[in-house]
Amino acid sequence: MPDYALELSNLSRHFHLKNGAFKEPTLLKAVDGISLRIRPGETLGLVGESGCGKSTLAKMILGLLEPTDGDVLINDKARSASSRLSMARQLQPIFQDPYSSLNPRKTIEQIIRLPLQLHKEGNKESQKKAVKDISDLVGLPERLLKQYPGQLSGGQRQRVAIARALILKPKILVCDEPTSALDVSVQAQILNLLMDLKKELGLTYLFISHNLGVVEHLVDKVAVMYRGKIVEQGTRDEIFQNAQHPYTKALLSSVLTPEPALGLPEVLDSSAWDSAQAS
Amino acid sequence: MNRILDIKNLQVSLPTANGVLRAVRGIDLHVDKGEMLCIVGESGCGKSMTSMALMGLLPKRAEVTAEVLDFDGLDLLSLPKKERNKIRGMRMSMIFQEPMTSLNPSYTLGNQLCEAIMRHKGVSSAEAKERAVYLLTRAGVPMPEKRLDQYPHQLSGGLRQRVMIAMALMCEPDLIIADEPTTALDVTIQAQILRLIRELQQEFGTAVIFITHDLGVVARIADRVAVMYAGQVVETATAQELYSNPMHPYTRGLLNCIPIPGKTAPGSHLESIPGVVPSLIGELKGCAFANRCHVSTSECSQRTPSLELEPNSTSLHQVRCPITATTLQEAM
């Protein structure tokens, strides 16, 4: 058993933004020297607002984007030193929008089976059985397998995405805002499913979200990201009970729970945490 | 009379390839002057269709009927188009979800801010600019004079939404319809924008219909709440009453499935509402929520319940469910 299921060491990704033909390009440090470690079976919540670099980070972990510096270690092996296929067996993504992450012209069965075909695993019969088993596991009725994504509801589509991610039996899932495109009643179903699967299969999650209520419910550890850097990380209780960084505090105070008596929170100006980051 | 808007049995139908989509199936609502009414519901429940019907912005093929659609003594349905255009933007304005797509990218902000007031009230361009600068300042936009010559893409999402709010207030409307105005924004910005809407609403005494899917947002800003499901209002009450004493099984289900930091035990099984929203094409028989409801009886799928006044409550609490509170309590 490796010490860490996922380890990021000083990971960076910089972009050069063109400012016109003759001007110096601006350097955008989308991800700026991030180090994170997730133990097997742990769930790490990565929180931050739009533009903070969380999706760039997810893309590098998934191998969809080359890091400028640093490396991603999956089960103690460097991503850059391993083949894509072998990495795909260990780590799979679940994306935010189940409306655009499924091919509209393939049936659900074809979508879930594709990873098996790419990895040349088993024959047609065994693949079919694997698809059926995984569909049962994620609560997808068998009758839907012959249908197309357009005929499914948002929650059902996200179950398809989860089934496809799990069919190669990876140990790590990178969930990038998996419930933000869903209605709250469906969000609860998917969160319950993710928790059940974790128990049953011993999965490790990197759970990226801006919804702190969901993060608190699901994760063991939290890392708060702001402008390409991790500004604070700790266990769930450390972050939610005793946050230190002003940005984390501002995020926590902006969570609007359904309690009418509380009214709207006082909101800090971003200068409070910008100065904290500069110091 | 304190009512600014009175709606009785509003229905909106849209013809589609698969049949007639009955998006709004008989809504009764009213808004008092200076009140913040929140309409909350999941996607496809008809909340945006309702707001579009009020603004008169539905596509031509949509069919809108109502027993009463009264805006400050004017019958909106029988009003000629010219009169309707006079109300829109002047006495009734709208804040949309996506400030990038609702602002015109090829005109300056000053141009867009001043357009409505110059057209409706016939004020001079200088006066309009003066008001625009005043409102931008009130909306917390830094360097307001400079902004008038800028284009929408030069502003961040939060600033754009502040400009939209200033724009909605230009003609001092009696009613603002805000359709998910903070959904596209980050949480820290969301809190700032909600505060701004609440403050300006109280300062100018404007009535606001605030449409959202987020029960957390509703709790913090609403005076009164209407919960919508499948094109109908299933429950309406003051915010305090609704959250302390939710009566409809759907409202209860929605409130129970949100994990609340500090209240819900982390990792515990969340309550969820089984099944999916019914298709709104064609007729629905009986209660639209019956097949997802854990207290429904065989009668629920036969008879369509009406919106009844909850007898035990002191405030105006209406529920569209004949199963009484005691039975609900036992079933939970």
HADDOCK unambig.tbl for C-alpha pairs under 7 A between the chains (distance, minus, plus):
assign (segid A and resid 49 and name CA) (segid B and resid 186 and name CA) 5.83 0.50 0.50
assign (segid A and resid 50 and name CA) (segid B and resid 186 and name CA) 6.64 0.50 0.50
assign (segid A and resid 183 and name CA) (segid B and resid 42 and name CA) 5.91 0.50 0.50
assign (segid A and resid 183 and name CA) (segid B and resid 43 and name CA) 6.87 0.50 0.50
assign (segid A and resid 184 and name CA) (segid B and resid 254 and name CA) 6.99 0.50 0.50
assign (segid A and resid 184 and name CA) (segid B and resid 257 and name CA) 6.87 0.50 0.50
assign (segid A and resid 184 and name CA) (segid B and resid 258 and name CA) 6.84 0.50 0.50
assign (segid A and resid 185 and name CA) (segid B and resid 254 and name CA) 6.08 0.50 0.50
assign (segid A and resid 185 and name CA) (segid B and resid 257 and name CA) 6.11 0.50 0.50
assign (segid A and resid 185 and name CA) (segid B and resid 272 and name CA) 5.50 0.50 0.50
assign (segid A and resid 185 and name CA) (segid B and resid 273 and name CA) 5.46 0.50 0.50
assign (segid A and resid 186 and name CA) (segid B and resid 272 and name CA) 6.96 0.50 0.50
assign (segid A and resid 188 and name CA) (segid B and resid 257 and name CA) 5.66 0.50 0.50
assign (segid A and resid 188 and name CA) (segid B and resid 270 and name CA) 5.92 0.50 0.50
assign (segid A and resid 188 and name CA) (segid B and resid 271 and name CA) 6.74 0.50 0.50
assign (segid A and resid 188 and name CA) (segid B and resid 272 and name CA) 5.33 0.50 0.50
assign (segid A and resid 189 and name CA) (segid B and resid 272 and name CA) 5.66 0.50 0.50
assign (segid A and resid 192 and name CA) (segid B and resid 269 and name CA) 6.07 0.50 0.50
assign (segid A and resid 192 and name CA) (segid B and resid 270 and name CA) 6.30 0.50 0.50
assign (segid A and resid 213 and name CA) (segid B and resid 259 and name CA) 5.65 0.50 0.50
assign (segid A and resid 213 and name CA) (segid B and resid 260 and name CA) 5.61 0.50 0.50
assign (segid A and resid 213 and name CA) (segid B and resid 261 and name CA) 5.45 0.50 0.50
assign (segid A and resid 214 and name CA) (segid B and resid 259 and name CA) 6.18 0.50 0.50
assign (segid A and resid 216 and name CA) (segid B and resid 261 and name CA) 6.44 0.50 0.50
assign (segid A and resid 216 and name CA) (segid B and resid 266 and name CA) 6.42 0.50 0.50
assign (segid A and resid 217 and name CA) (segid B and resid 259 and name CA) 6.40 0.50 0.50
assign (segid A and resid 217 and name CA) (segid B and resid 266 and name CA) 4.16 0.50 0.50
assign (segid A and resid 217 and name CA) (segid B and resid 267 and name CA) 5.42 0.50 0.50
assign (segid A and resid 218 and name CA) (segid B and resid 266 and name CA) 6.40 0.50 0.50
assign (segid A and resid 218 and name CA) (segid B and resid 267 and name CA) 5.60 0.50 0.50
assign (segid A and resid 250 and name CA) (segid B and resid 188 and name CA) 6.84 0.50 0.50
assign (segid A and resid 251 and name CA) (segid B and resid 188 and name CA) 6.13 0.50 0.50
assign (segid A and resid 254 and name CA) (segid B and resid 187 and name CA) 5.96 0.50 0.50
assign (segid A and resid 254 and name CA) (segid B and resid 188 and name CA) 5.47 0.50 0.50
assign (segid A and resid 254 and name CA) (segid B and resid 191 and name CA) 5.94 0.50 0.50
assign (segid A and resid 256 and name CA) (segid B and resid 216 and name CA) 4.82 0.50 0.50
assign (segid A and resid 256 and name CA) (segid B and resid 217 and name CA) 5.99 0.50 0.50
assign (segid A and resid 257 and name CA) (segid B and resid 216 and name CA) 4.65 0.50 0.50
assign (segid A and resid 257 and name CA) (segid B and resid 260 and name CA) 6.19 0.50 0.50
assign (segid A and resid 258 and name CA) (segid B and resid 215 and name CA) 5.84 0.50 0.50
assign (segid A and resid 258 and name CA) (segid B and resid 216 and name CA) 4.11 0.50 0.50
assign (segid A and resid 258 and name CA) (segid B and resid 219 and name CA) 5.06 0.50 0.50
assign (segid A and resid 259 and name CA) (segid B and resid 219 and name CA) 5.63 0.50 0.50
assign (segid A and resid 259 and name CA) (segid B and resid 220 and name CA) 6.89 0.50 0.50
assign (segid A and resid 260 and name CA) (segid B and resid 219 and name CA) 4.27 0.50 0.50
assign (segid A and resid 260 and name CA) (segid B and resid 220 and name CA) 4.99 0.50 0.50
assign (segid A and resid 260 and name CA) (segid B and resid 239 and name CA) 6.56 0.50 0.50
assign (segid A and resid 260 and name CA) (segid B and resid 240 and name CA) 6.03 0.50 0.50
assign (segid A and resid 262 and name CA) (segid B and resid 220 and name CA) 6.71 0.50 0.50
assign (segid A and resid 263 and name CA) (segid B and resid 220 and name CA) 4.59 0.50 0.50
assign (segid A and resid 263 and name CA) (segid B and resid 221 and name CA) 6.74 0.50 0.50
assign (segid A and resid 264 and name CA) (segid B and resid 191 and name CA) 6.95 0.50 0.50
assign (segid A and resid 264 and name CA) (segid B and resid 195 and name CA) 6.48 0.50 0.50
assign (segid A and resid 264 and name CA) (segid B and resid 220 and name CA) 5.63 0.50 0.50
assign (segid A and resid 265 and name CA) (segid B and resid 191 and name CA) 6.85 0.50 0.50
assign (segid A and resid 267 and name CA) (segid B and resid 191 and name CA) 6.73 0.50 0.50
assign (segid A and resid 267 and name CA) (segid B and resid 192 and name CA) 6.15 0.50 0.50
